Amino acid sequence: MSTGSFQHRVWQWVVACFPPSAHLNVQERNHRFLEEALELAQASSCTKQEAHDLVEYVFGRAKGDVHQEVGGVMVTLAALCNAAQIEMDEAAECELDRNWSHIDRIRAKQATKPQGSALPQ
């Protein structure tokens, strides 16, 4: 990961915001990613039933390759942003800036959530 890249700057925020146990916790990061993806789908008018149908479809198939699936996420996110007329890089930068300004609130939420739970609270 190159210094100065968006990914590296997110890493710096994660290290500043969360305890060491959360930095490289793939399960925790996976749950938070899924939560955000669902919130994006909901904000883009995906119904609860459509989300449930897609969960059944995806989990009815063989597991994919993580590296390839990351690429798929990035490509489909860019395509969604194009369709919704959202500048993906600008939205990402705005959210990272917002996260830096809410570290205390995020830490407090993290401290009260159940450990190992997929649910954020």
C-alpha positions in Angstrom: 0.0 0.0 0.0 1.6 3.3 -1.1 2.0 6.1 1.4 -0.5 8.9 0.6 -3.0 6.6 -1.1 -6.6 6.7 0.0 -6.2 3.1 1.4 -3.2 4.2 3.4 -4.9 7.3 4.8 -7.9 5.1 5.8 -5.4 2.8 7.6 -4.0 5.8 9.5 -7.6 6.7 10.6 -8.3 3.1 11.6 -5.1 3.1 13.8 -6.0 6.4 15.3 -9.6 5.6 16.0 -9.8 1.9 17.0 -8.0 -0.3 19.6 -5.2 -2.6 18.2 -7.6 -5.6 18.4 -9.8 -4.0 15.7 -7.0 -2.9 13.2 -6.5 -6.2 11.5 -9.7 -8.0 12.6 -11.0 -9.3 9.3 -14.3 -10.4 10.7 -14.9 -6.9 12.2 -13.9 -5.1 9.1 -16.0 -7.5 7.0 -19.1 -6.9 9.2 -18.7 -3.1 8.9 -18.2 -3.3 5.2 -21.4 -5.4 4.8 -23.3 -2.9 7.0 -22.1 0.0 4.8 -22.9 -1.8 1.6 -26.4 -2.6 2.8 -26.9 1.1 3.8 -25.8 2.2 0.4 -28.2 -0.3 -1.2 -31.0 0.8 1.0 -30.3 4.5 0.2 -30.4 3.6 -3.5 -33.9 2.1 -3.1 -33.0 -1.6 -2.7 -35.8 -3.3 -0.7 -35.3 -5.5 2.3 -36.7 -8.4 0.3 -34.3 -7.8 -2.6 -31.4 -7.8 -0.1 -32.6 -11.1 1.4 -33.0 -12.6 -2.0 -29.4 -11.7 -2.9 -28.1 -13.1 0.4 -29.8 -16.4 -0.4 -28.4 -16.3 -4.0 -24.8 -15.5 -2.9 -24.6 -17.9 -0.1 -26.1 -20.6 -2.3 -22.9 -20.5 -4.4 -19.3 -21.4 -3.8 -17.0 -18.9 -2.0 -15.1 -16.6 -4.4 -11.5 -15.5 -4.4 -11.1 -12.5 -2.0 -8.8 -10.6 -4.3 -11.1 -11.0 -7.3 -14.2 -10.1 -5.2 -12.5 -6.9 -4.0 -12.0 -6.0 -7.7 -15.7 -6.8 -8.3 -16.7 -4.5 -5.5 -14.6 -1.7 -6.8 -15.9 -2.1 -10.4 -19.6 -2.3 -9.4 -19.3 0.6 -6.9 -17.8 2.7 -9.7 -20.6 1.7 -12.0 -23.3 2.5 -9.3 -21.7 5.9 -8.8 -21.7 6.5 -12.5 -25.4 5.6 -12.7 -26.2 7.8 -9.6 -24.0 10.6 -10.9 -21.9 10.5 -7.8 -18.1 11.3 -7.9 -16.8 8.2 -6.0 -13.4 9.7 -5.1 -15.1 12.9 -3.7 -17.6 10.9 -1.7 -14.8 8.8 -0.2 -12.7 11.9 0.7 -15.7 13.6 2.3 -16.5 10.5 4.4 -12.9 10.1 5.5 -12.8 13.7 6.6 -16.1 13.3 8.4 -14.8 10.2 10.2 -11.7 12.1 11.4 -14.0 14.7 12.9 -16.1 12.0 14.7 -13.4 9.9 16.3 -14.6 10.3 19.9 -18.2 9.3 18.9 -17.0 6.3 16.9 -14.7 5.2 19.8 -17.6 5.5 22.2 -19.9 3.4 20.0 -17.1 0.8 19.5 -16.6 0.5 23.3 -20.3 -0.4 23.9 -20.8 -2.9 21.1 -20.8 -6.6 21.8 -17.5 -8.3 20.9 -17.6 -10.7 18.0 -21.2 -9.7 17.0 -22.0 -8.8 13.4 -24.3 -6.1 14.7 -22.8 -2.7 15.4 -24.7 -2.2 18.7 
